[in-house]
Amino acid sequence: MKFKKFDVLIVGTGISGIYAALNLDSSLSILMLSKKELTLCNSALAQGGVAAVMDPTNDDYELHIKDTLIAGQYKNNLDNVKILVEQGPRDVERLVEKYGVDFDRKEDGSLALTLEGGHSRRRIAHHKDTTGFEIETCLIEQVQNLQNVTVINNSVLCRLERENGIFFAEVFTEPNNYDYYCADSVILATGGIGRVYDYTTNSAIATGDGIRLAYNLGAEIKNLSYIQFHPTAFADKKNRESFLISEAVRGEGAYLLNCRKERFMPRYEPERKELAPRDVVSKCIMEEQKATGSDEFWLDISHKDSEFIKKRFPMIYNKVLEKGYDMTKEPIPIYPCQHYLMGGINVDGSGATNIAGLYAAGECSHTGVHGANRLASNSLLEALVFSRLIAERINQISRVPDNIDYVEYSMREPDGKPLPHGIRTEIRHIMQKAYFIYPDYDEAEKGLKRITELKDMLNSNEWAVTPDFVETKSIVTCAYIILKEILERKDEK
């Protein structure tokens, strides 16, 4: 087979993938793969904003570091937290000055910084309640103007192999085509693993593909069981993809109410109340559920000025209005669900894995900055800082121009049997039972046994390599690693 040659292959077109491309040297040929359209990614769904020390008169690096460590239960990589916090403001400034990102501002022109759970200061720069989409669309516009970047939409990276320092990629493109590419460097920016669960705030493409690809290559995967369950997803069990009610709503004064419409957080967290870190709030909801015997919970900001609510949260306001709730007049139903992955492909302070030429950025990576629980709005900052550092590292690698357009390599044909139906649904049910906020070790043990059987079955070469097969295999692999980790940690206690 002939594989078309590029210098860098970037898998994923969320903020980390696109920002990496923008920071790579213009002399490099870059191929970017977008699983669906460019804006379908978790980055574009991010509502809250970017946490950074942008007002040094009221905030400082030490406070941001401290808040990050407290939220992460002090299981963070301190060196990388310092990189995140100290370099982050520079990237936020670049978003505005170089790429035209429109953050909300006060009347005096300064950034209108908001507060979110776990933060001791107002430090979140935001664009109303659609910050991720604003950043993503601005960066997409810039990357589309780059002559050295080729973007392929609706493309699924099925297989990634490595030989003699070169990465070889098999890519499925719609309607039913396979293309073959190779590159000296690969940046995995494939997002989260939400589709491992029954209910998630993640987009439909969040199936952990990059983690599986890296795992198969022998990359270290670390802390995959560090999963964040967001306490305030809109309670709608009819839909697998849950609509997120931003942390910023509580930051602006919303209360959490139980089934009796009583405020309960002050009983569990007298000081932080609704502004405790996400994992704490989710656990408090579970305790209140036990106490009341009901899984009915509400978020109420109706005591605030209605025009302020509509202006500050226009997207959330309209979205819940479509569901039959007016958040300016009444509480809205919420319940925790899977939201974010703190673990992933283990990388160093410049985004490099233990495999030469392989990098990972964003949610699929494990920089260690989040510890066991991510501080609100640190994710977009991580995506920016570490993808730029990856680009800077790749830029420093000395190259001798090879003028090679294609490389010969042998990869097995993608033909085979179609996958049986129902495997993904079975895995999601297993994970929902085995690990939702708290691990259920009995369910985890039973689940791991079944998932190991499925993983072994899918490792056979008898199956057709289709997007469905690829995503199913990714979900199985991630579920396997998560449950294995949970049970290993139980034994350590």
N, C-alpha and C positions, 0 to 999 in steps of 0.2 A: 504494500500500500504506500501511496505517496501522501506525506503529511506536509501541509503548507506551513512554512516557518515564520514565527514571530519572535521578537525579543522577549516580550512579556505577555502572558495570558492572565487576564483578570476575570474571575468567575463571580458574577454578582454585580448589580448596578445600583445598589443602595448608596448611601452617603460615603461609606468607607471605600467602596470600589471606585466610585467616580472621583472622589477627592484624591485617591492614589494616582489615578490616570492624569489628573490635572497637575500633579506635582512631579510626575516622571519627566525625564529629559525629552525634549521634542525630537531628538535624534533617534529615539527608540521606537520600533514598530510595536504597537499594542493592539491586542485583540480583546474585546470585552464581550462577555456572554451574558445576556439578560434572559432569565428563564421565561418570563412573559414580557409585557410591555415595560418600559423603563421605570415607570412610576409605581409598579406593583411590587412593593417591598415593605418591610417593617419600618424602614427609615421614614417613608412617606406617611406612615400612620402615626408617627410620634407627635403627640399633641403638646406636651408641657413646654419643652424648650431645651436650652443648652446651659448647663450649670458652669459658671466660671467667675473668677474674681475680677469683675469689671468695674467695681466701685471701691477702690482701695482706701477711701476715707472711712468706709463703714465695714470693710471686710478685709481679710488677708488670707494668704496661702495656708497658714497654720490652721486657721478655722475650717477651711474647706477640707484640708487633709484630715483633721480630727473628725468632722462630720462623716466623711467617707469611711473612716476606720470604724467608727461606732456602728454605722449601718451595716458594715461588712463583718461585724462581730470580731474584729481584729484578725481576721484570716486573710487580709489583703497582702499583696506584695508591695511593701512600703516604698521601695525604689521606684516602681512603676507608678504608684499613686503620686509621688512627687513629680515625676515626668508629666503625668496627666494634668495636675493642678497648676504647675509652674509654667508649662508651655501652652496650656489651653487658651488663655486669653489672647495670645498671638493669633491663633487660628480663628477665633471668633471675630477678631478685628479684620482679618483677611476676608472672611465671609462678606462683611459689609463693604470694605474698601475695594476689594478686587473683584468680587463676584456679585455684588449688588443685592445681597440678602436684606430684606426689609424687616428689621426687628421693631417692635412697638417702642414708642418713645414718649417721654413726658413733654409737657409744654415747653420746657427749657431746652429740649433737643437731646437730653441724655437718655440712656436706655431705661425703659420702664421695667425694672427687674422685679420678678415675683418670688414668692416663697412657696416651697413645697415640703412634704414630709421629710423629716430627718435633717433639714437645713437649719442652721442657727442664724442665718442672714438671708436677706433677699439677694439672690445672685443668679436667678434664672432669666436669661434673655429669651424672649419669645415673640412669635408672630401670631397674635390672638391665641387660638387653640389649634392651629395647624402648622406648627413650627417645622416639623419634619418635611412636610410637603413643600413649604416655602423654600427651605434649603435645597431639597432634592431637585426641584424644578429649576432653580437658579443655576445649580451646578451642571445639570443635564444640558442646559442651553450652552454653557461654556464648553463642555466636552464635545458637543456635536460640531463645534467649530474647529476642532483640532485635526489637522491633516494626517497626523501619524496614528490616529486611533480609528479602528474599525469596530463598529458595534453591531452585533447580531441579536435581534429580538427573537422571542419565542424559540430559544435554543436551550437544550438540556445537556449538560455535560454528563455523559453516561459512564465513561471510563477514563481514568487517568493513570497512565503507567510511566515509569521512568527507566531510562537506560542510558548509560554513558553520560550522565549529567544533563540529559535532555528529557523534558516531559512530553508525553504523547497523549493526545486527547481525542476521544471519539465524541462527536456532538450530534445530537438529534435535532433536526429543525423541521417545523411543520411544513407540509402535511405529513410526510413520511420519508424523510431524507436523512442520510448520515454523511457528515463531513468530517475531515480529519486534519488536525492541526498539531503543531509542536512548538515549544517555546523553551528558552533557557531558564526563565523565571516564571513562577505561578503565584498569583495572589488569590487566595480563597477568601471571598467576602460574601458568603452565601447565607448569612443571617441565622435565624434561630431554628428551634425544633418544635414549635407549637403544635404541629399536626401529629405529634406523638400522643397528644391528649384528646379527650372527647371535646373539651371546650377550651378555647384559647383566644387571646386578642390578636394573635399573629395572622398574617395573610395566608392565603391558600398554598403558597409556594414554600412555606417554612417547614421543610421536611428533613433538615439536617444533612443535606447532600454533601456539603464540604467536609463535614466531620467524618462521614463515612469514607470519602475519597482519601482524606489524610490518614485515617486509621488503616486503610488498606495498603497505603504506601509505607506504613511503619512509623508515622508521626505519633508523638506522645499526646494522648488525650487526657486532660486533667479536670477533675471536679465537675464532671458532667451532671452529677446529682445536685449541684447547686442551682436549683430552679426557683425562680421568683414567681409567686402567685400574687397577682395584683388584687388588692382588696375591693376595688370598686369598678368591676366590669358590669355593664348593664345586664340585669338578670333576665335572660331570654333563652330558655332551654330548647327553643325550637331551632336555634341556629348554632352550628358548630363554631362559627367565628363570632366571638362576643365583642360587642362594641365597648371600647374603653371610655370610662369617665375619668378624665385626667386628674392626676394628683393635684394639679393647680386649683381645682375646684375646692378641695379642702384647704389648700394654701390661702385661698381668698375667703375662708371662713365657713365652709359647709360643715354640717354636723352629720355624724353617723347615728342612725336610729334603729332600734330593734323592732320586732313584730308588733310591739305595743306603742310604737312611735316614740319611744323613750330614748334619750341620749345615754349611751352606755360607756363610751371610751374613757371619761374621767374616772370611772371606777377602777379600770385596769391600768390606765396611764395618767395619773393625776397631773403630771407636769406637761407632758407632750400632747396628751389627748389625741385628737384626730391627726396630729402632725408627727406621730411616731413613724419610724421607718415601715415600709410596706409589709415586711414579714411579720413584724410585731402586730400591726393592725389586722392582718389576715388571721393570725392566731387568736387575737382577741375576739374576732367575729366567731371563730369556731368555739371558743369558750362560752360566748353568749348564746350560741345555738344550743349548746348542751344545757345551759341554765334555763332557757325558755322552751326548749323542745321544738323550735321553729327555725326554718332556714330562710325566713322572710326578713330582709334588711333593706334599709332605705338611706339615701343620701339627700340632705336637705339644705339648700342654700336660699330658699324662698324668703328668708328674713332680710336678705340684702336687696338693694335697690334693683328693680327689674330692668331698667335701662343699662345699668352697669353690667348685669349678668349677660344680657343680649350682646352687648358690645365686646365684653371680655371673652365670652365663650359662644360665638355665633354658630360654629359648626356643631358643638355639643347640643346647644339649645334647639337647633332645627332637627337634629337627629332624634333626640328624645321626643320632640313634638310629633314627629312622624310615628313614633311608637305609642302616642296617646298621652304623653305627660308634658305638662308645662312647668319647667323647673323654676320659673319665676313665681309660681303660685303654690306648688306642691312638691313633696319629696318624690324622688325617682327610685325605682327598685334596683338594688345592686347585689352582687355576690362575687366572691373571689373566683378567679380562674387563672390558668397558666398564662404567663405574660412574657417572661424573659429568662435567658440562660446566662448565668455568670461563668460557668465553666466552658470548656471547648478545646480547640486545638492549641496546645501549649506553645507559647511564643516568648521570646526574650523582650528586652526593652526596645528593640527596633522591629518587632513583629516577625522575627525569623523563627522557624520551627527547627527541630533537630535534623531535618533533611535539607541539605544544601539546595538553595534555589527555591524552596517552598516557604511561602509566607501566609499569614492569616490575619485578617483585620475585622473589626466589628464584632457582632454577637457570636459568630462561629468561633472566635478566638478566645483563648484564656490568657489575658495579660496579668491577671491577678488583681487588677485595680478594684474590682467590686467585692472581693472577699466572698463571704457566704450569702450576701444580699446587696443588691445594687442600690446605691443612693439615687434618688430621683434625679433625672436629667443629666446624669453622668454618662449615659450611653452614647448620646450624640457627640459629646466631647471626646470620649474614647475613640469613636469612629474617625473623627477628624485628626486627632493628634497622632495616633499610631499608624494610620494609613499614610500620613505625610512622612513619618519616620521610615516606613517601609520604602516609599519612593526615594527618599534621600539615600537610603542604604543601597538600593539597586543602582541609583545614579552614580554612586562611587565605585562600582565594580568596573574595572578596566576591561575593555573588550577589543578584540581584533576583528574588524569587519570581515565577515565570512562570505558575504554576497551569495548566500545559499537561499534559494526560494523554496525548495522542497527537500524533505529527508525521507528515505526509505525505512519502513519499519513494519513488522508483522504483528497484526492484532487479530484475534479470532473474529469471524463473522458474527453479526448480532442476531442471526436467525435462531429460532428455537420454539419451544412450546409456549402458548399464552399462559399467563399467571392465573391461578385459581382466584375467584372472587372472595372478598370477605376478610382477607388477611389484615389489612390496615385497620378495619373496624375492630377486629379481635384484639389487636395490639393496643389500640386506644382505650378500650374497656379495661384491659389488664392494667395499664398505667394509671388510669383514673382511680382504680381500686387500691393499687399498691402504694401510690405516693401522691396524695393530694394534701398539701400543706404539711401534714405529718406523714412519715412512712408507716405503712402497715406491714410489718416484717413477715407475717404469715402469708399475706397476699403477694408480697415481693418474692418470696421463696417459690411459691407455686407459679407465679408469673414468669420468673427467670427460667424455670424448667421448660415451660411451653415456648417462650421466646427463643431459647437456645435451639429447640427443635426446628422452629421456623427459620432461624438464621442459617442453620446447617443445610436445610432444604434449599434455601435461596442461593447458597454458595455453589451449587451445582451449575455446570455449564449447559444444562439442558433447556434453560429458559430464554425466551426472546428478550433482547436488551431493548426495552421500550421505556418511555418516561414513567409509566405506571410501575414497571419492574424496578427502575432506578429509585423512585421515591419510596416504594415499599421496602426495598433493601436498606435504604437510609434510615427509615423509621425503625425497622427491626434492629439495626446496628446500634442506634442511639438508645433504644429501650434496653437492649442487652447490657450496654456499658453502664447505664444509670442504675439498673437494678443490681448489677454486680457490685457497684460501688456502695450502694445503700447497705447491702448485706455485709460487705467487708467492714464498713464503718461500725455496724452493729457488733461485730465480733471484736473490734478494737476496744469497745467500751468495757 
